[in-house]
Amino acid sequence: PPALDGLDLEIPDGRHLAVLGPSGAGKSSLGRLLVRFWEYEGDIRLGGHDLRRYRPDDLRRLVGIATQDAQLFNGTVRDNLLMAAPDADTVALEQALEVVQLAAFVRDLPEGIDTWIGEAGARLSAGQARRLVLARALLCNPRILILDEPTENLDAGTARRLIASLRTATEGRTVILVTHDPRAAAQFTDEIVHMANGRVSSG
């Protein structure tokens, strides 16, 4: 059955919410619907207005998403970050890297933030690439932020530090954390939506 069939969910402004469940439960689909990557049946409202009434450019400014399959480009670390915020200075870029626990790694690269990362980030590990995508999403400074499996491919210590840093950096902002990791969900927020086998429950 459709994973999101019958889903009824309200997220107050400024709330941190974790969506927890196994692969295939529909967690990532929920995030993609909120940024209109897909068409849908049913009713989705943002600020009380039908999501379909928002212009794509306005929606992209309001809602940011760091997906598992987001693309990195054949350029430097700086180039990839500036795609999200062309006017950002080096300090802002470094702050975003600090939040995602990537600053020390970038400082140790041969040319620092101006080091070439290769096609699709080939010179980065999977976990480093994921965090660079996450830093890019943070630089957009959206009112609503969707984080899709940000701790994937990270060791337990790095994952714990990342979630703690994200929780502090996004205080007061609406954030939806999509994860299969119950530890990350519990650390990030006190409100968790469980999705499994086409059913949704809160806890």
Buried (B, 14 or more C-beta within 10 A) or exposed (E): EEBBEEBEEEBEEEBBBBBBBEEEBBBBBBBBBBBBEEEBEEEBEBEEEEBEEBEEEEBBBBBBBBBEEBEBEEBBBBBBBBBBBEEBEEEBBBBBBBBBBBBEBBEEBEEBBBBBBEEEBEBBEEBBBBBBBBBBBBBBBBBBBBBBBBBBBBEEEBBBEBBEBBBEBBEEBBBBBBBBBEEBBEBBBEBBBBBBEBBBEEE
